[in-house]
Amino acid sequence: MSLRICILETDILRPELVDQYQGYGRMFEQLFAQQPVAAEFSVYNVVEGHYPPDSEQFDAYLVTGSKADARQLMDEVRVFLTDTLKLEMSAEKSGIRKATDGARFLGYEVCTSTNRNPHKAIFYGRSTLRRGLADRLRLRVPRDRVVRFVNDKGWGDYEAFRPRHRPALRFASDVEIVLAYNAEWRGFANYYALADDVKRKLNKAGYFALFSCVKTIAAKHRTSARSVFARLRRGMDFFIRFEVGDEPRAIKLWQLKDLRRHVRSWGGIDNPRSAQFVFSRTELVERLNARQCERCGRDDLPCEVHHVRRVAEMQYAGLSRYMRSARQSKRAVLCVACHNSIHAGQPTDRQRRIARSRGEPDALKGARPVRRGAEQCSL
């Protein structure tokens, strides 16, 4: 029993090819005639308004066409965008391309797969043999985007496979360095999390992110990358450790294996947690430890870190109790009011009481202004 196939011609063959092929329907008839399959064909040209009757039953329908259909459809879309939506179609970004060659859209490479070979896959916990992914839509990571990202961030030379440190981060704290790399690397990887080849294409970039971060920390402490790796390693991961008060904490260096590709359903709202990092005079860990002002003892005001030019200035600022720690760091955690008063050259309440108890008419005596730049005379 032969197959009944209906061929719908959706385009008119070019005049110079009519004598050779007669039409699209005739072309497919000749193609099927070369196969050992018995088939009967019914050709209808829908461009001229010919359609199969409702009473006819067919085993298969074959829709033919050419690139001219795509051009006509593109012209209709351009007219709709211009006249109805008042938008202009970009000639540079718009075009007609072969599905297997793909096209760029929002940084992704959109194409169809050409692999028709069956492959093994884990389905509901069981290893099964699944059909090939031919003609299925695929999202891929463009290689040039990865190369440009690594080079622009200063992680190293991607083509030469040479990671390097970032001089701009050498004066930041270890925590700030790790947070900076984590935010950049995690954000880039999460953007391409929908791609089918995200982990294969970004594997090399993950190597650059890890080694560039470690080399930056090593350059800051003037040591080797090997010693930094040994200090940060914990099993198969790497952590930067610090303390907040008496509580030890650690921040993990984000790696590509930490990328979670969750299947998202319609109707959900994405609300990702955004990593924040700052480069400022006040170090992050010191801000976390700033529970109480070291000058007045208040804990109801936000605190800042006061940087001291000379250790001797600590006693004139009323911070003699913290001179020992100042010899090592030359920093003190102060509330906003005390920080401003020190830079303004104002004495503490304790200094005023001592001055009054000694009978000194000027309560400001003994207070020495501490200000960056030129020293001021005492009031």
Rosetta blueprint (number, residue, H / E / L):
1 M L
2 S L
3 L E
4 R E
5 I E
6 C E
7 I E
8 L E
9 E E
10 T L
11 D L
12 I L
13 L L
14 R L
15 P H
16 E H
17 L H
18 V H
19 D H
20 Q H
21 Y H
22 Q L
23 G L
24 Y H
25 G H
26 R H
27 M H
28 F H
29 E H
30 Q H
31 L H
32 F H
33 A H
34 Q L
35 Q L
36 P L
37 V L
38 A L
39 A E
40 E E
41 F E
42 S E
43 V E
44 Y E
45 N E
46 V H
47 V H
48 E H
49 G L
50 H L
51 Y L
52 P L
53 P L
54 D L
55 S L
56 E L
57 Q L
58 F L
59 D L
60 A E
61 Y E
62 L E
63 V E
64 T E
65 G L
66 S L
67 K H
68 A H
69 D H
70 A H
71 R H
72 Q H
73 L H
74 M H
75 D H
76 E H
77 V H
78 R H
79 V H
80 F H
81 L H
82 T H
83 D H
84 T H
85 L L
86 K L
87 L L
88 E L
89 M L
90 S L
91 A L
92 E L
93 K L
94 S L
95 G L
96 I L
97 R L
98 K L
99 A L
100 T L
101 D L
102 G L
103 A E
104 R E
105 F E
106 L L
107 G L
108 Y E
109 E E
110 V E
111 C E
112 T E
113 S L
114 T L
115 N L
116 R L
117 N L
118 P L
119 H E
120 K E
121 A E
122 I E
123 F E
124 Y L
125 G L
126 R E
127 S E
128 T E
129 L E
130 R E
131 R L
132 G L
133 L L
134 A L
135 D L
136 R L
137 L E
138 R E
139 L E
140 R E
141 V L
142 P L
143 R H
144 D H
145 R H
146 V H
147 V H
148 R H
149 F H
150 V H
151 N H
152 D H
153 K L
154 G L
155 W L
156 G E
157 D E
158 Y L
159 E L
160 A L
161 F L
162 R E
163 P E
164 R L
165 H L
166 R L
167 P H
168 A H
169 L H
170 R L
171 F L
172 A L
173 S L
174 D H
175 V H
176 E H
177 I H
178 V H
179 L H
180 A H
181 Y H
182 N H
183 A H
184 E H
185 W H
186 R H
187 G H
188 F H
189 A H
190 N H
191 Y H
192 Y L
193 A L
194 L L
195 A L
196 D L
197 D L
198 V H
199 K H
200 R H
201 K H
202 L L
203 N H
204 K H
205 A H
206 G H
207 Y H
208 F H
209 A H
210 L H
211 F H
212 S H
213 C H
214 V H
215 K H
216 T H
217 I H
218 A H
219 A H
220 K H
221 H H
222 R L
223 T L
224 S L
225 A H
226 R H
227 S H
228 V H
229 F H
230 A H
231 R H
232 L H
233 R E
234 R E
235 G L
236 M L
237 D E
238 F E
239 F E
240 I E
241 R E
242 F E
243 E E
244 V E
245 G L
246 D L
247 E E
248 P E
249 R E
250 A E
251 I E
252 K E
253 L L
254 W L
255 Q L
256 L H
257 K H
258 D H
259 L L
260 R L
261 R L
262 H L
263 V L
264 R L
265 S L
266 W L
267 G L
268 G L
269 I L
270 D L
271 N L
272 P L
273 R L
274 S L
275 A L
276 Q L
277 F L
278 V L
279 F L
280 S L
281 R L
282 T L
283 E L
284 L H
285 V H
286 E H
287 R H
288 L H
289 N H
290 A L
291 R L
292 Q L
293 C L
294 E L
295 R L
296 C L
297 G L
298 R L
299 D L
300 D L
301 L L
302 P L
303 C E
304 E E
305 V E
306 H E
307 H E
308 V L
309 R L
310 R L
311 V L
312 A L
313 E H
314 M H
315 Q H
316 Y H
317 A L
318 G L
319 L L
320 S H
321 R H
322 Y H
323 M H
324 R H
325 S H
326 A H
327 R H
328 Q H
329 S H
330 K L
331 R E
332 A E
333 V E
334 L E
335 C E
336 V H
337 A H
338 C H
339 H H
340 N H
341 S H
342 I H
343 H H
344 A H
345 G L
346 Q L
347 P L
348 T L
349 D H
350 R H
351 Q H
352 R H
353 R H
354 I H
355 A H
356 R H
357 S H
358 R L
359 G L
360 E L
361 P L
362 D L
363 A L
364 L L
365 K L
366 G L
367 A L
368 R L
369 P L
370 V L
371 R L
372 R L
373 G L
374 A L
375 E L
376 Q L
377 C L
378 S L
379 L L
